[in-house]
Amino acid sequence: MSRTPYAAEVTVTDGQRFALLGRVTVRNRRLVLLWLRRQALRLADGHGNAVRDASPGDVRPVLFHGSDAPEGLRFWATDHHRQDDAIRTLEAGFPLQFTVLDPAVGLGLTLAGWRTSPADRP
């Protein structure tokens, strides 16, 4: 029995432009959630600064202009109910998406994870 891989990514948009900050493909949904949680906490704690514990698979930092987005990321990553909902979403085969906004500049940052199809495999 082969496992279906999962993918996750972090993107940012200002409503007109879109940028991919990082993407990963992993072997199961728990690793997707682990990667997304790590990136959410790194982004929340970094506020655009260089992060000492960055590894090659980590997303690029973002400079937030207020505390709303970092607090939203931190809450999502550390709230057990939100994490339970996230893993159940992936278990059910649905894509996971969580977006925080930086209202000071209209920046939207999205964390997403999903099961890939066999056609997506290398």
Number of C-alpha atoms within 10 A of each C-alpha: 3 4 7 14 18 22 21 24 21 24 18 19 15 14 9 5 8 12 11 14 16 17 18 17 18 16 13 17 24 15 16 26 23 13 21 24 19 16 24 27 18 26 24 24 16 17 18 15 13 12 14 8 7 13 8 7 11 19 22 19 20 17 14 20 16 14 14 15 23 24 16 17 25 18 15 20 20 13 10 11 9 13 16 10 12 21 17 14 17 20 15 8 13 14 17 19 15 15 16 18 22 19 14 11 11 12 18 17 24 18 22 19 26 23 23 17 10 9 6 9 9 4
